[in-house]
Amino acid sequence: MRIFKTSEIKMIDINKSLMPLAADLDKVQDIVEGIVKKVRDEGDAGILELTRKFDWPDATIDKLKVSEVELHNALNEVDTDLITAMTFSAENIRRYHKSQLPTDFMGEYEMGMFLGQRHTPVDSAACYVPTRKASIPSSLLMSVVPAQVANVEKIVVVGPCREDGTMPAGVLAAANLLGITEIYKLGGAVAMAAMAYGTETFPKVDKVVGPANIYGTMAKKALYGDVGVDGLYGPSEVVIIADGTVPAEWVAADLVSQSEHGEDSQSILITTNEEYAKMVMDAVNNLLKESGRGVYLGKALNDRGAIIITSDMAESAEMANLLAAEHLELAVEDFENLLPMIKHAGSILLGGYTPVPIGDYCAGPSHILPTGRTARFNSGIGVTDFLKRSSLIRVTPEWLNYHKSMIITFAEHEGLEGHANSIKIRSKKG
């Protein structure tokens, strides 16, 4: 892991050197545009050809929807302990997201003018779950449950199958627990385009949510406008601010665990204690030696990991705000005084006993979070991702007659005579 000291390097320069690795986006974009066009122009035939090419060589169009038998068998294939864990997680996610539901309102703001706001769910949503390389039922729970709380009428799940056409039993079991029966074996950009345009076999939805590979992410960007999207998610990341009161082995374990997401994951420690930083580094090295995947885990730490030595906690918070991490652990004794200084983070985990996996699996807030510094302007998935706000306006004839001249003045200044006339014609009697 690289070591930076704010006494030697400006924080803005440290941040620049730690920016996410740039993929060959031009090449990716060209491929994505081709996929999107093929799905849009050819529908089912295009989807089948692309799925055979990228995921399942023996796919047939009728087998790209998960069957009732596959769903039923999944419950029998997974351990009962996992069912218990998923049920516990779903209950916590549901309870937490119910507290996010906004309140509609309507009231008289001045005599004769009534204003309000109402929230209505999208009619349909597709929750994308990465299922090609691993079984990640937690991601299904973290997107489907908020959609259910928002009262979305039609919720489908979509994700890539393996080369033999199967999907992970854990993911299917999670869908079964939530009552989701419409699941499609489509991956990346193919899935996004199918859900955006719809075909004879696959439904068009109003919004697609969930983390995907780089092709799926770039497809979201290209398709925005044809379908709603939640955000553009990249490699996973954690920043840990530590004051030395949490055992170095614990912090080291959290840094290493983040590397399990992939070689492009990022783990960063921020501390004012240089001696403690060395202890954490030693603990990281020990964990890598003990792990059978030490080389794999170590690549992310070596290429993208870092330890940043700051002068005080205020500077640590400033550095964390520049990094705007997906996950931010405040592994400090006095996190209550540090928290107000934090402005940008997807999820903030407070205290030494709250590592990232608490939020990943069972606390309640969704673990689908902004990455790549986008926490500066975006948030994790929540109920409001599936809701739309509509303003409500009503005025009385008396209010209109009294205020008509101001509205007409605006309209005529902007050269919109029709706008002005729509007011004049209603106020002639006045």
WOMO-V550983 format. One record per residue. N is the residue number from 1. RES is the residue in one letter. BURIAL is + if it has 9 or more other C-alpha atoms within 8 Angstrom, else -. D_LAST is the distance of its C-alpha to the last C-alpha in whole Angstrom. Layout:
n	res	burial	d_last
N	RES	BURIAL	D_LAST
N	RES	BURIAL	D_LAST
This chain:
n	res	burial	d_last
1	M	+	76
2	R	-	75
3	I	-	75
4	F	+	72
5	K	+	72
6	T	+	69
7	S	-	72
8	E	-	73
9	I	+	70
10	K	-	66
11	M	-	64
12	I	-	62
13	D	-	65
14	I	+	66
15	N	+	63
16	K	-	63
17	S	-	67
18	L	-	66
19	M	-	63
20	P	-	63
21	L	-	66
22	A	-	64
23	A	-	65
24	D	-	65
25	L	-	62
26	D	-	62
27	K	-	64
28	V	+	63
29	Q	+	59
30	D	-	61
31	I	-	63
32	V	+	59
33	E	+	57
34	G	-	60
35	I	+	60
36	V	+	56
37	K	-	57
38	K	+	59
39	V	+	57
40	R	+	54
41	D	-	56
42	E	+	59
43	G	+	58
44	D	+	60
45	A	-	63
46	G	+	62
47	I	+	62
48	L	+	65
49	E	-	67
50	L	+	65
51	T	+	66
52	R	+	70
53	K	-	70
54	F	-	69
55	D	+	69
56	W	+	71
57	P	+	73
58	D	-	74
59	A	+	70
60	T	-	69
61	I	-	65
62	D	-	66
63	K	-	67
64	L	+	64
65	K	+	63
66	V	+	64
67	S	-	66
68	E	-	66
69	V	-	70
70	E	+	69
71	L	+	67
72	H	+	69
73	N	-	72
74	A	+	70
75	L	+	70
76	N	-	74
77	E	-	75
78	V	+	73
79	D	-	75
80	T	-	73
81	D	-	73
82	L	-	70
83	I	+	69
84	T	-	69
85	A	-	67
86	M	+	65
87	T	+	63
88	F	+	63
89	S	+	61
90	A	+	59
91	E	-	58
92	N	+	58
93	I	+	55
94	R	+	53
95	R	+	53
96	Y	+	52
97	H	+	50
98	K	+	48
99	S	-	47
100	Q	+	45
101	L	+	43
102	P	-	39
103	T	-	37
104	D	-	33
105	F	-	31
106	M	+	27
107	G	-	25
108	E	+	22
109	Y	-	23
110	E	-	20
111	M	-	17
112	G	+	15
113	M	+	17
114	F	+	20
115	L	+	23
116	G	+	26
117	Q	+	29
118	R	+	32
119	H	+	35
120	T	-	37
121	P	+	40
122	V	+	41
123	D	+	43
124	S	+	46
125	A	+	48
126	A	+	52
127	C	+	54
128	Y	+	57
129	V	+	60
130	P	+	63
131	T	+	66
132	R	+	68
133	K	-	70
134	A	-	70
135	S	+	68
136	I	+	65
137	P	+	64
138	S	+	62
139	S	+	60
140	L	+	59
141	L	+	58
142	M	+	56
143	S	+	54
144	V	+	54
145	V	+	53
146	P	+	50
147	A	+	48
148	Q	+	49
149	V	+	48
150	A	+	45
151	N	-	45
152	V	+	45
153	E	-	46
154	K	-	49
155	I	+	51
156	V	+	54
157	V	+	57
158	V	+	58
159	G	+	61
160	P	+	65
161	C	+	68
162	R	+	71
163	E	-	74
164	D	-	75
165	G	+	71
166	T	-	71
167	M	+	68
168	P	+	69
169	A	+	70
170	G	+	68
171	V	+	65
172	L	+	65
173	A	+	66
174	A	+	63
175	A	+	61
176	N	+	62
177	L	-	62
178	L	-	58
179	G	-	58
180	I	+	57
181	T	+	59
182	E	+	58
183	I	+	60
184	Y	+	60
185	K	+	63
186	L	+	62
187	G	+	62
188	G	+	60
189	A	+	59
190	V	+	59
191	A	+	58
192	M	+	54
193	A	+	54
194	A	+	55
195	M	+	52
196	A	+	50
197	Y	+	50
198	G	+	52
199	T	+	54
200	E	-	56
201	T	-	58
202	F	+	56
203	P	+	52
204	K	+	49
205	V	+	48
206	D	+	44
207	K	+	46
208	V	+	50
209	V	+	51
210	G	+	55
211	P	+	57
212	A	+	59
213	N	+	62
214	I	+	61
215	Y	+	61
216	G	+	58
217	T	+	56
218	M	+	56
219	A	+	55
220	K	+	52
221	K	-	51
222	A	-	51
223	L	+	49
224	Y	+	46
225	G	-	43
226	D	-	45
227	V	+	46
228	G	+	45
229	V	+	47
230	D	+	48
231	G	-	50
232	L	+	53
233	Y	+	56
234	G	+	60
235	P	+	63
236	S	+	63
237	E	+	63
238	V	+	64
239	V	+	64
240	I	+	66
241	I	+	66
242	A	+	69
243	D	+	71
244	G	+	74
245	T	-	74
246	V	+	73
247	P	-	77
248	A	+	77
249	E	+	78
250	W	-	75
251	V	+	73
252	A	+	75
253	A	+	75
254	D	+	71
255	L	+	71
256	V	+	74
257	S	-	72
258	Q	+	69
259	S	+	71
260	E	+	72
261	H	-	68
262	G	+	70
263	E	+	72
264	D	+	68
265	S	+	67
266	Q	+	67
267	S	+	68
268	I	+	68
269	L	+	69
270	I	+	68
271	T	+	70
272	T	+	71
273	N	+	75
274	E	-	77
275	E	-	80
276	Y	+	78
277	A	+	77
278	K	-	80
279	M	+	81
280	V	+	78
281	M	+	79
282	D	-	82
283	A	+	81
284	V	+	79
285	N	-	82
286	N	-	84
287	L	+	81
288	L	+	82
289	K	-	85
290	E	-	85
291	S	-	83
292	G	-	84
293	R	-	81
294	G	+	81
295	V	-	81
296	Y	-	78
297	L	+	76
298	G	+	78
299	K	+	76
300	A	+	73
301	L	+	74
302	N	+	76
303	D	-	74
304	R	+	70
305	G	+	71
306	A	+	71
307	I	+	72
308	I	+	70
309	I	+	72
310	T	+	69
311	S	+	70
312	D	-	68
313	M	+	65
314	A	-	62
315	E	+	63
316	S	+	64
317	A	+	60
318	E	+	59
319	M	+	62
320	A	+	60
321	N	+	57
322	L	+	58
323	L	+	60
324	A	+	57
325	A	+	59
326	E	+	58
327	H	+	60
328	L	+	61
329	E	+	64
330	L	+	64
331	A	+	67
332	V	+	68
333	E	+	68
334	D	-	65
335	F	+	63
336	E	-	60
337	N	-	60
338	L	+	60
339	L	-	57
340	P	-	55
341	M	+	56
342	I	+	56
343	K	-	52
344	H	+	53
345	A	+	55
346	G	+	54
347	S	+	56
348	I	+	58
349	L	+	61
350	L	+	62
351	G	+	66
352	G	+	69
353	Y	-	69
354	T	+	66
355	P	+	67
356	V	+	65
357	P	-	66
358	I	+	64
359	G	+	61
360	D	+	62
361	Y	+	63
362	C	+	62
363	A	+	60
364	G	+	57
365	P	+	55
366	S	+	55
367	H	+	58
368	I	+	56
369	L	+	55
370	P	+	54
371	T	+	57
372	G	+	58
373	R	+	56
374	T	+	53
375	A	+	52
376	R	+	51
377	F	-	48
378	N	-	48
379	S	-	49
380	G	+	51
381	I	+	50
382	G	+	48
383	V	+	46
384	T	+	43
385	D	-	44
386	F	+	44
387	L	+	40
388	K	+	37
389	R	-	34
390	S	-	30
391	S	-	27
392	L	+	25
393	I	-	21
394	R	-	18
395	V	+	15
396	T	-	12
397	P	-	9
398	E	-	8
399	W	+	11
400	L	+	9
401	N	+	6
402	Y	-	9
403	H	-	11
404	K	+	10
405	S	-	12
406	M	-	15
407	I	+	15
408	I	+	15
409	T	+	17
410	F	-	20
411	A	+	19
412	E	+	20
413	H	-	23
414	E	-	24
415	G	-	24
416	L	+	22
417	E	-	20
418	G	-	19
419	H	+	18
420	A	+	16
421	N	+	14
422	S	-	14
423	I	+	11
424	K	+	10
425	I	-	10
426	R	-	8
427	S	+	5
428	K	-	5
429	K	-	4
430	G	-	0
